[in-house]
Amino acid sequence: MNYAAIKKNDIANGIGVRVSLFVSGCRHHCKNCFNREAWDFQYGAPYTEMIEQEILDAIDHSYIAGLSLLGGEPFEPENLETVLGLLKAFKARFPDKTAWCYTGFRFDEILNGRVGNAQTAYAILEHLDVLVDGKFVEELKDLSLLFRGSSNQNIIDVPRSLEAGALVPLEGVWKRTMGSGNIEEA
């Protein structure tokens, strides 16, 4: 797997200050994607054990809330094994920090085994706290939404969803009230 970027102090891709890994490779090709260069599976640099250690070391600070995985597409078949390995190492070392993942696939597609290697994709879900699912849709773009780009995307409480066998939205996801600067429950 290649990766496009690592952000070590990211506040845009999940709650709190996070370390974010942007993987390379995506077949969704969403119109006006913010990270178009990462569609190419060869973009960026190879993901290595040294890079994984760099990511884990960057998370090892009290002010870091957790890890966010974005793309490209973390759930592309070519990325699944490496993403799962990172999540396992992350959860083993930081059981009290959260793992977020952004995907163009829908939660039900992953849950029902229709994404890549079904067993590996499901194992990824088991290591996530939050999944933001759904392709970015330019026509549904909404700048007032936090942690997602278009209104069709869901912010999912993964442990509760796996327990229920159906999508359970994350509670406490906020929408910024345009113009006033206030934040209200979405």
Disulfide bonds with the S-S distance in Angstrom:
none
